[in-house]
Each structure stands twice: as C-alpha cells, then as structure tokens.
Amino acid sequence: MVKYDTQSDRLSNTFAALADPTRREILLYLVSGEATVKELAEPFNMSLPGISKHLKVLEKAGLIERGREAQWRPCKIRPEGLKEASGWLDHYRHFWEESLDRLDAYLQQLQAKNKEPEK
C-alpha cells in the first residue's frame, strides 16, 4: 500500500476544502467574478476572520488565488484547481457506468429468459 504525505497531497487538500458547504458556496460566488473578503463575508453573515479561515483552506487547495491591490485583496476562482479532482472522479464514474451497463445487460437477459414460453 502506498502512503501519502497529506501535507503535499493536493487531491486530499481539494476534497477537504470541498467538504465544507460554506467553502463550496464561496466557490459558487466566485464563479461570477472576483470579490473582496468583505464582499464574501456578507452573504454568510460571517466575520472577516471567519471567512479568511475558509479562504486560506481554499487557497491552500489551489481552488482560489488572492491578489493584492492597494489595501484590498481580491479573491478569484482557479478552475484548474478542480481539474485533478475531476479526473479522479471521472475514473470512478467510468467504473460505475461500466458496472451498471453490465448489470443492465444481465437483467435484460434474465427478463428475456423469463418471457420465453416453457417447453
């Protein structure tokens, strides 16, 4: 069995970040464009330090990046941060689709066998 260092495992960081519904909502919000920490805190009725903690997790996972313009730090989504997770999920999606296709074929075979008149 392969052991992974979770500190450097980007996929683990991505899924850990996505596990929280507030962070998923932040990503949805950022799909429409950049936003400041203050703008992101408003819809969640959350303090600036509270939203900043969520942003740090998203940034560590590579899902957002924070710029620095004068005194404000705009946040923007990094869609490429989801690419690795999407690829990992696709592997399993193909596995389940193939498994379900085989099950469907088997059930159709059983149904056809049950429809045959007895001799």
Secondary structure, DSSP 8 states (H G I E B T S, - for coil): -----TTT-HHHHHHHHHTSHHHHHHHHHHHT--B-HHHHHGGGT--HHHHHHHHHHHHHTTSEEE--BTTB--EEE-GGGGHHHHHHHHHHHHHHHHHHHHHHHHHHHHHHHHHS---
